[in-house]
Amino acid sequence: MYQNLYQPQYVYGNIQQNLRQPPRRVNLDESMLASSHDLGNGFHSFSWNQRIGVNETVTYFLSARGLKVISAGWAPRGYESLYALESYPRDINRWTISVVNSAIERDIFLYLIAKN
């Protein structure tokens, strides 16, 4: 039997726990910003700090003042496993990122680039 020696065996959290706990949905807008910057030429960057629990799945909806979303990203605090299930522009004014945290409770930082 072939075994890939270069890819570690990941554990994606306690599936039974995830089934009992519905995903949390969080709307992030300018009222909850950690920081924002005018990048010039109509571009703006926004960031939010959030907390995610153990074996928790959270869907974040990022938007800012009705601007058109260009790109978004996320970064966890620490190096324990955290997985993005999806990251996409839900509509012209909102970006969606769904994350599963199978490790310790910790902070997650979310970022959005938008344009006038």
C-alpha positions in Angstrom: 0.0 0.0 0.0 1.3 3.5 -0.9 1.8 5.9 1.9 2.7 9.6 1.4 5.6 10.1 3.8 5.8 13.8 3.2 2.3 14.8 4.3 1.5 14.6 8.0 -1.7 13.0 9.2 -4.0 15.9 10.3 -6.8 15.6 12.8 -9.7 17.8 11.8 -11.3 18.2 15.2 -13.9 16.2 17.0 -16.6 15.6 14.3 -19.2 14.5 16.8 -18.7 17.7 18.7 -19.0 19.7 15.5 -22.3 18.0 14.6 -23.8 18.9 18.0 -22.8 22.6 17.8 -24.2 24.6 14.9 -21.7 26.9 13.1 -21.6 30.4 14.6 -22.2 33.3 12.2 -20.5 36.7 12.8 -21.2 39.9 10.8 -18.1 42.1 10.9 -18.5 45.7 9.8 -16.9 49.1 10.6 -18.5 49.2 14.0 -16.3 46.3 15.2 -13.0 47.3 13.4 -9.6 46.8 15.1 -8.1 49.1 12.5 -8.6 50.7 9.0 -6.3 52.4 6.6 -6.8 54.5 3.5 -4.5 52.9 0.9 -5.1 55.6 -1.7 -6.7 55.6 -5.2 -10.0 54.5 -3.5 -8.6 51.4 -1.8 -9.1 50.8 1.9 -7.9 48.0 4.3 -9.8 46.8 7.3 -9.0 44.4 10.1 -10.9 42.7 12.9 -9.8 40.7 15.9 -12.0 37.7 16.9 -11.9 34.8 19.3 -12.6 31.2 18.2 -13.3 28.3 20.5 -12.1 24.7 20.5 -13.8 22.5 17.9 -15.8 25.5 16.7 -16.8 26.4 13.2 -17.4 30.1 12.5 -18.6 31.8 9.3 -17.4 35.5 9.2 -19.2 38.0 6.9 -16.8 41.0 6.3 -18.1 44.3 4.9 -17.2 48.0 5.2 -19.3 51.0 4.5 -20.8 49.6 1.3 -17.5 49.5 -0.5 -16.8 46.8 -3.1 -14.8 43.9 -1.7 -11.5 43.1 -3.6 -9.8 40.5 -1.4 -9.8 39.1 2.2 -7.7 36.9 4.4 -7.2 35.6 7.9 -4.4 34.7 10.3 -4.6 32.7 13.5 -2.6 33.3 16.6 -0.3 30.4 17.1 0.6 27.4 14.9 -2.0 24.9 16.0 -4.3 23.6 13.2 -7.0 26.0 11.9 -8.7 25.4 8.5 -10.6 27.7 6.2 -13.4 25.8 4.5 -14.2 28.7 2.2 -13.2 32.3 1.4 -15.0 34.1 -1.4 -16.8 37.3 -2.3 -20.4 36.5 -1.3 -21.7 39.6 -3.2 -20.2 42.9 -4.3 -20.2 44.3 -0.8 -19.5 41.3 1.4 -16.7 38.7 1.8 -17.3 35.3 3.5 -14.7 33.2 5.3 -15.6 30.0 7.1 -13.1 28.6 9.6 -12.8 25.4 11.7 -10.7 25.4 14.8 -9.7 22.0 16.0 -7.1 23.2 18.5 -7.0 25.5 21.5 -9.2 28.5 22.0 -7.4 31.5 20.4 -7.5 34.8 18.5 -8.0 35.0 14.8 -7.4 38.1 12.7 -9.5 38.9 9.6 -8.5 41.3 6.9 -10.5 42.9 4.0 -9.4 45.1 1.1 -12.2 47.1 -0.5 -12.5 49.9 -3.1 -15.0 52.8 -3.6 
